[in-house]
Amino acid sequence: MIKRIIGYIITIVVLGVLVFVVLNAGNYKSLLPEDLFSPSAEIMVETDNSPAVSDSADDAATE
């Protein structure tokens, strides 16, 4: 008798969880920021145009 009551309680809990899942199925909101994986969020790498690099390239070209 006690096993049957525990079984009914577990069944009601599982059905309740399923009902809440179905009711909130369209309301999913991610905890991650929306633009985390968008192409505009990519990090732009700047090139180093320091004078030392361009001077040494010019010196090598003139030799």
HELIX and SHEET records of a PDB file:
HELIX    1   1 ILE A    2  LEU A   23  1                                  22    
HELIX    2   2 PRO A   39  ALA A   41  5                                   3    
HELIX    3   3 PRO A   51  THR A   62  1                                  12    
END                                                                             
